[in-house]
Amino acid sequence: MKKITILSVLIFAICSLSSCIQKILLKKVGAFDKSATTKEITNGDKTIVFVPMHHVGKQEFYNDVRQKIDSLQKNGYIIYYEGTNRI
């Protein structure tokens, strides 16, 4: 009887911790962000604006990315982005 209780407590603890760890990792990669950050790199002559991207996130984040890219294009920036082939 004791083995079953200890085993069930251990399983519960592992499940609880894995849930917490998943949430911490998702937060760390920015999955809960509602807006995108930008980083500028310049040599004085030319400027690169980098928009860090992740592939798991809220719709507000991707709407903000779209708005920032549109704004950069209107200011004459050339946009390079990751792409995938769609079937």
Secondary structure as GFF3:
##gff-version 3
##sequence-region A 1 87
A	DSSP	alpha_helix	2	28	.	.	.	ID=ss1
A	DSSP	beta_strand	39	42	.	.	.	ID=ss2
A	DSSP	beta_strand	47	50	.	.	.	ID=ss3
A	DSSP	alpha_helix	59	74	.	.	.	ID=ss4
###
